[in-house]
């Protein structure tokens, strides 16, 4: 019997061996690789390359959520992501995540072969809760203060950890009421989504505090502007080393899934960490 994605995530959390989620942006305007993989053929080729590099989940996204990004229509998003998901399903048995907040996109993506929903709006859009309950696949709920158009306009927190916990408790109750199975839920603190550098550093440093809720955590820090601020690297592609360091810290502090652009480099770092940890325990 094959192991479900929920079981794989649960096992990775139990063993503290993070899964690597490779980013496949099928968009013209994503902050790091917008426009590179708009063509479905190139996106599929890139996704297959990420699998060879060590990705265990592929996250397919058809709408940019970078600060200030314009929303896209349901039809636009479907036209971008479905050919890639369908093409990958013909090529391989990879685990596929659909990065979307729209209920219709969730439904069509899962029908086309997606195994997971990754929602930056934590199932708050119309019909999203119902879709997640109906589809019965793993779903990641992300915290975001505001929306992509406004989220970086002076976000404030009195206590970023406490406010995250309160937000997730509210969304978990909503999921339970809608019939979303608890074993399907993953939580994402949303690094860079309505957070300043200090907020992001506090979250990374205290990531394990969020595990008190009893759910696996996804961390997405790859190439983000917070790393550019810390390293004075203006271009996203120049933040690979910083991204690997941040991913490793997130893994050490309790992250079960690492969402990254640079799969090979992250995979190598995690292998070294796991080997050292195993040696210490032998």
C-alpha positions in Angstrom: 0.0 0.0 0.0 1.4 3.4 -0.9 1.9 6.0 1.8 -0.3 9.1 1.5 1.1 12.6 1.6 -0.5 13.2 5.0 1.3 10.1 6.3 4.6 11.2 4.8 4.3 14.7 6.3 3.4 13.1 9.7 6.4 10.8 9.5 8.7 13.6 8.6 7.5 15.7 11.5 7.9 12.7 13.9 11.4 12.0 12.7 12.4 15.6 12.3 13.5 14.9 8.7 12.1 17.8 6.7 10.6 17.4 3.2 11.8 19.7 0.5 9.1 21.4 -1.6 10.4 22.8 -4.9 8.9 26.0 -6.2 7.5 26.1 -9.8 6.1 29.5 -10.5 4.0 29.6 -13.7 3.7 33.4 -13.6 5.1 36.4 -15.4 5.6 38.5 -12.2 6.9 36.4 -9.3 9.7 38.1 -7.4 12.4 35.6 -8.1 11.7 33.8 -11.3 8.7 35.5 -12.9 8.4 34.8 -16.6 11.0 32.0 -16.7 8.5 29.2 -16.7 5.4 30.7 -18.2 5.6 28.1 -21.0 4.1 24.8 -19.7 6.8 22.8 -21.4 9.6 24.8 -19.7 7.7 24.6 -16.3 7.4 20.8 -16.6 11.1 20.5 -17.5 12.1 22.7 -14.5 9.8 20.7 -12.2 11.4 17.4 -13.3 14.8 18.9 -12.7 13.8 19.8 -9.2 12.8 16.2 -8.5 16.2 15.0 -9.7 17.8 17.5 -7.3 15.9 16.1 -4.3 12.5 17.8 -4.2 9.9 15.6 -2.6 6.9 17.9 -3.3 6.4 20.3 -6.3 4.5 23.5 -5.5 2.8 24.8 -8.7 1.6 28.4 -8.6 -0.2 30.5 -11.2 -0.6 33.8 -9.3 2.2 35.9 -7.8 1.8 36.8 -4.2 4.8 39.1 -4.0 4.3 42.5 -2.3 2.2 44.7 -4.6 1.3 41.9 -7.0 -1.9 42.3 -9.0 -4.6 39.6 -8.6 -5.4 37.3 -11.6 -8.7 35.9 -12.6 -9.8 32.3 -12.0 -9.5 31.6 -15.7 -6.0 33.0 -16.0 -4.8 30.9 -13.1 -6.4 27.7 -14.4 -4.9 28.2 -17.8 -1.4 28.5 -16.3 -1.4 25.7 -13.8 -3.6 22.9 -15.3 -1.3 22.2 -18.3 1.7 21.8 -15.9 -0.1 19.6 -13.4 -1.6 17.4 -16.2 1.8 17.3 -18.0 3.6 16.2 -14.8 1.1 13.5 -14.2 1.9 12.0 -17.6 5.6 12.2 -16.8 5.9 11.0 -13.2 4.2 10.2 -9.9 5.6 13.2 -8.1 3.8 14.7 -5.1 2.2 18.0 -6.4 1.0 21.0 -4.4 -1.3 23.7 -5.9 -0.4 27.2 -4.6 -3.8 28.9 -4.7 -6.5 30.6 -2.7 -9.4 30.0 -5.2 -11.8 27.2 -4.5 -12.4 26.5 -8.2 -8.6 26.3 -8.9 -8.2 23.9 -5.9 -10.9 21.6 -7.3 -9.6 21.5 -10.8 -6.0 21.1 -9.7 -6.8 18.2 -7.5 -9.0 16.6 -10.2 -6.0 17.0 -12.5 -3.6 15.2 -10.1 -2.5 17.7 -7.4 -2.0 16.1 -3.9 -2.0 19.1 -1.7 -3.4 22.7 -1.4 -1.0 25.5 -0.3 -3.1 28.6 0.5 -1.5 31.9 1.5 -5.0 33.1 2.6 -5.6 30.1 4.9 -8.9 29.1 3.3 -10.5 32.5 3.9 -11.6 33.1 0.3 -15.1 32.3 -0.7 -15.8 28.6 -0.9 -12.2 27.6 0.0 -13.1 25.9 3.3 -15.8 23.8 1.6 -13.4 22.9 -1.2 -10.7 21.7 1.1 -13.1 19.6 3.1 -14.6 18.1 0.0 -11.2 17.3 -1.6 -9.8 15.8 1.6 -6.1 16.4 0.7 -3.4 18.0 2.9 -3.8 21.7 3.1 -1.3 24.4 4.2 -2.8 27.4 6.1 -0.5 30.5 5.9 -0.6 33.6 8.1 -0.6 36.9 6.3 -1.3 40.3 7.7 -3.3 42.2 5.0 -3.1 41.0 1.4 -0.4 41.0 -1.2 -1.3 44.5 -2.3 -1.1 46.0 1.2 0.8 43.6 3.4 4.1 45.4 3.5 2.6 48.8 4.3 4.0 49.2 7.8 2.8 45.9 9.4 2.7 46.0 13.2 2.4 43.4 16.0 2.3 43.7 19.7 3.6 40.1 19.9 4.1 38.3 16.6 4.2 34.8 18.1 1.1 35.3 20.2 -0.8 36.8 17.3 0.2 33.9 15.0 -1.1 31.4 17.6 -4.4 33.3 17.9 -4.8 33.4 14.1 -4.1 29.7 13.7 -6.4 28.7 16.5 -9.2 30.7 14.8 -8.5 29.1 11.4 -8.2 25.6 12.9 -11.7 26.0 14.5 -13.1 27.2 11.2 -11.5 24.1 9.5 -12.9 21.8 12.1 -16.4 23.2 11.7 -16.2 22.9 7.9 -15.1 19.3 8.1 -11.4 19.6 7.1 -9.7 16.7 8.8 -7.1 17.8 11.3 -4.5 15.2 10.1 -4.6 17.1 6.7 -3.5 20.4 8.1 -0.1 22.1 7.8 0.7 25.6 9.2 2.9 28.3 7.6 3.9 31.4 9.6 4.2 33.3 6.3 7.7 34.8 6.3 7.6 38.1 4.5 3.8 38.3 4.3 2.9 41.3 6.3 6.1 41.2 8.4 9.1 43.4 8.7 12.6 42.1 9.2 12.4 42.0 13.0 9.1 40.1 12.8 10.6 37.5 10.5 13.7 37.0 12.6 11.6 36.6 15.7 9.4 34.0 13.9 12.5 32.1 12.7 14.1 32.2 16.1 10.9 31.0 17.9 9.5 28.8 15.2 9.2 25.9 17.5 6.8 27.9 19.7 4.2 27.3 17.0 4.5 23.5 17.2 2.5 23.8 20.5 -0.6 23.6 18.3 0.4 20.1 17.3 0.6 20.5 13.5 3.5 20.3 11.0 5.0 23.6 9.9 6.0 24.8 6.5 8.7 27.4 6.2 9.2 29.5 3.0 12.1 31.8 3.3 13.8 31.1 -0.1 15.4 34.2 -1.7 13.1 36.6 0.2 13.8 40.3 0.7 14.5 39.8 4.4 17.6 37.8 3.3 18.5 40.6 0.9 18.3 43.1 3.8 20.6 40.9 6.0 23.2 40.3 3.2 22.9 43.4 1.1 22.0 41.2 -1.9 19.6 43.2 -4.0 18.9 40.4 -6.6 16.9 37.4 -5.5 19.3 35.0 -7.4 22.2 36.2 -5.3 20.6 35.0 -2.1 21.1 31.3 -2.5 23.6 30.9 0.4 21.4 33.0 2.7 18.4 30.9 1.6 20.1 27.7 2.5 21.2 29.0 5.9 17.6 30.1 6.6 16.1 26.8 5.5 18.6 24.9 7.8 17.7 27.1 10.8 14.0 26.6 10.1 14.6 22.8 10.0 16.5 22.9 13.2 13.7 24.9 14.8 10.9 22.6 13.9 9.9 23.0 10.2 8.6 19.9 8.5 8.4 21.2 5.0 10.9 23.6 3.4 9.6 25.5 0.4 12.7 26.5 -1.7 13.9 27.5 -5.1 17.4 26.1 -4.7 16.6 22.4 -4.1 20.0 20.8 -4.7 21.8 23.2 -2.4 19.1 22.9 0.3 19.1 19.1 0.0 22.9 19.0 0.5 22.7 21.1 3.6 20.0 19.0 5.1 21.8 15.8 4.4 24.9 17.1 6.2 22.8 18.2 9.2 21.0 14.9 9.4 24.3 12.9 9.2 25.8 15.0 12.0 22.7 14.6 14.1 22.6 10.8 13.5 26.3 10.5 14.4 25.7 12.4 17.7 22.9 10.0 18.6 24.8 6.8 17.7 
